[in-house]
Amino acid sequence: MTEGSLITDELRALIGVAWEPAVFKIEEGAIQRYAQAIGDPNPMFNDPEYARMTRHGRLLAPPGFTGWPVREARAKEKLFDTLIKAGGPPRILDAGVEFEFFETIGAGDILTATLSVASITERDTRLGRTMFTAAETTYLNQKGDLVLRSRSTLMQF
């Protein structure tokens, strides 16, 4: 650790390490509940009969839907614990998420989500010395195609 730095050697060792992948099936009901929760009335997300008549032949997931958010929350909780145990500051804030879409996600897809720490940096903020962790999750479908990449930024101080 550099003098005055928040980033310990244990934290540096986490960069690039992939966590155990989570595998889950995308279900029609989950797509519909998500679309309703975000207030999107698009029949491609809500009406299975309509969706079956389109070129996709199935319900598609709205942007930002990744299947089973509970599993992702558990992975992030485990990441929080790991960052703190490795010497990171104990207060964590969600500093945003970015999505990069490559292929459609729809009912019946089986996704494999793998989380890794992309980077850990630090800088002075109004909160004092603050650490920023970028965690990246890649989502592959059952064919092995990259369908989505999300990048979450965490602030620790």
C-alpha positions in Angstrom: 0.0 0.0 0.0 1.3 3.5 -0.9 1.6 5.8 2.0 -1.8 7.6 2.4 -3.4 5.2 -0.1 -6.6 3.4 0.6 -5.7 0.7 -1.8 -4.1 -2.2 0.0 -2.1 -5.0 -1.7 -5.1 -7.3 -0.9 -7.4 -5.0 -2.8 -5.0 -4.8 -5.8 -5.0 -8.6 -5.9 -8.8 -8.6 -6.5 -8.5 -6.7 -9.8 -9.2 -9.0 -12.7 -10.4 -11.9 -10.6 -13.6 -13.5 -11.8 -16.2 -14.7 -9.3 -18.0 -17.9 -9.6 -20.6 -17.6 -12.5 -24.3 -17.6 -11.8 -26.5 -19.4 -14.3 -30.2 -18.7 -14.6 -33.1 -19.1 -17.1 -35.0 -16.0 -18.3 -38.7 -16.6 -17.6 -41.8 -14.9 -19.2 -43.3 -14.0 -15.9 -40.1 -12.3 -14.7 -40.0 -10.2 -17.9 -43.6 -9.2 -17.5 -43.2 -8.2 -13.8 -40.1 -6.2 -14.6 -41.8 -4.4 -17.5 -44.8 -3.6 -15.2 -42.5 -2.4 -12.4 -40.7 0.1 -14.7 -44.0 1.1 -16.3 -43.2 0.0 -19.9 -46.4 -1.1 -21.7 -44.5 -2.4 -24.8 -46.3 -5.6 -25.9 -42.9 -7.2 -26.7 -42.3 -7.2 -23.0 -45.9 -7.8 -21.7 -48.0 -9.9 -24.2 -46.7 -13.4 -24.9 -49.3 -13.9 -27.7 -48.3 -10.7 -29.4 -44.6 -11.5 -29.0 -45.0 -15.0 -30.5 -46.3 -13.5 -33.7 -43.2 -11.3 -34.2 -39.9 -12.2 -35.8 -38.5 -12.9 -32.3 -41.2 -15.4 -31.5 -41.0 -14.8 -27.8 -41.2 -12.1 -25.1 -38.0 -9.9 -25.1 -36.5 -8.5 -22.0 -36.6 -4.7 -21.5 -33.2 -3.0 -21.4 -31.6 -3.3 -18.0 -33.4 -6.6 -17.2 -30.9 -9.3 -16.5 -33.0 -12.2 -15.3 -32.8 -12.8 -11.6 -31.8 -9.6 -9.7 -31.6 -11.4 -6.4 -28.6 -13.4 -7.5 -26.9 -10.2 -8.7 -27.6 -8.5 -5.3 -26.0 -11.5 -3.5 -22.9 -11.3 -5.7 -22.6 -7.6 -5.0 -23.1 -8.1 -1.2 -20.3 -10.7 -1.4 -18.2 -8.2 -3.3 -18.9 -5.5 -0.6 -17.8 -7.9 2.1 -14.6 -8.9 0.2 -13.6 -5.2 -0.4 -14.0 -4.4 3.3 -12.2 -7.5 4.4 -9.3 -6.6 2.0 -8.9 -3.3 3.7 -11.3 -1.0 1.9 -13.2 1.7 3.7 -16.4 0.5 5.5 -18.9 2.9 4.0 -20.1 2.0 0.5 -22.3 3.9 -1.9 -23.6 2.9 -5.3 -22.1 5.4 -7.8 -24.1 4.2 -10.8 -24.2 1.5 -13.4 -23.7 1.5 -17.2 -25.0 -1.1 -19.6 -23.6 -2.2 -23.0 -26.0 -4.3 -25.0 -24.9 -6.7 -27.7 -27.8 -9.2 -28.4 -31.5 -9.4 -27.3 -32.4 -11.2 -24.2 -35.7 -13.1 -24.1 -37.8 -15.7 -22.5 -36.1 -19.1 -22.5 -32.6 -17.8 -22.7 -30.1 -19.2 -20.2 -27.6 -16.6 -19.0 -24.3 -17.1 -17.4 -23.3 -14.0 -15.4 -19.7 -13.5 -14.3 -18.7 -10.6 -12.0 -15.1 -9.4 -11.8 -13.3 -6.3 -10.4 -12.2 -4.2 -13.4 -10.4 -1.5 -11.5 -9.8 0.2 -8.1 -8.8 3.8 -8.0 -8.8 6.6 -5.4 -9.0 10.4 -5.2 -9.8 13.2 -2.9 -13.5 14.2 -2.7 -15.6 16.3 -0.4 -16.0 13.1 1.6 -12.2 12.9 2.1 -10.0 10.2 0.4 -12.4 8.0 -1.5 -11.9 4.7 -3.2 -13.8 3.8 -6.5 -14.3 0.2 -7.5 -15.5 -0.7 -11.0 -17.2 -4.1 -11.0 -18.0 -5.6 -14.4 -20.5 -8.3 -15.0 -20.6 -10.1 -18.4 -23.7 -12.1 -19.5 -23.4 -14.9 -22.0 -26.4 -16.7 -23.4 -26.8 -20.4 -23.9 -24.9 -20.2 -27.2 -21.9 -18.5 -25.6 -22.7 -15.2 -27.2 -22.0 -12.0 -25.2 -25.4 -10.4 -24.7 -24.8 -7.7 -22.1 -22.0 -6.1 -20.1 -22.8 -4.0 -17.0 -20.3 -1.9 -15.1 -21.1 -0.8 -11.6 -19.1 1.8 -9.7 -18.9 1.7 -6.0 -17.6 4.5 -3.8 -15.9 3.7 -0.4 -14.9 6.2 2.1 
